Every structure is written in C-alpha cells, then in structure tokens.
Amino acid sequence: MTKLKVTQVRSVIHRPKDQKQTVRRLGLHRIRHSVIKDDRPEIRGMIAKVQHLVRVEEVPGGGPGDGPGDVPGDVPGDVKDERGGRGRGTARDRTSS
C-alpha cells in the first residue's frame, strides 16, 4: 500500500478549532514535523481539510520495514550528536576563539 508523508508547514495559531484538531489527529505537533500515514480515504479527507497547513508526499510502502516507528517525526537534515541529543551541547562543549 502506498504511504503518505505528511509534513506540517504552517502554524495552527489563529486557525479554527476543527483545523487544529485535524492537524493534531494527523499526529503533527509542530512545524516541519512529519508523519507517515497509510493512503486511505479517511486520511485523504483530513489532509484536504488542512491542505493549506501541510505538505504531502507519496512514499513507496509495503516493505518489511513499514512499521509505525519508521520515520515519523524525523526532520530532514537533523543529525543527532554522539550523545544522542539534537542540541548544540553545553557551553563547556563549545570552544571560543
């Protein structure tokens, strides 16, 4: 089955309550947050309702690694450091010139 990668690209601030709820029910929590969803009519309907707030890409699905924990929430270009965090570290880790 084809999968859809849904990415929130605009804020839900100052949007009607039903649009905010739809974005949350899609599993999106912040801008540039992505989730992988099955290509089903219910999901397509939710996407149509908030199409001005999200970006949708089709991704091939059906492989053995098609579990719910594959890629949801990954941000392109976001690299974890060696400690497993995503931040810049502490001030002690940064060197000053």
Helices and strands as residue ranges (DSSP letters): E 3-8, H 17-25, E 34-38, H 41-49, E 54-59
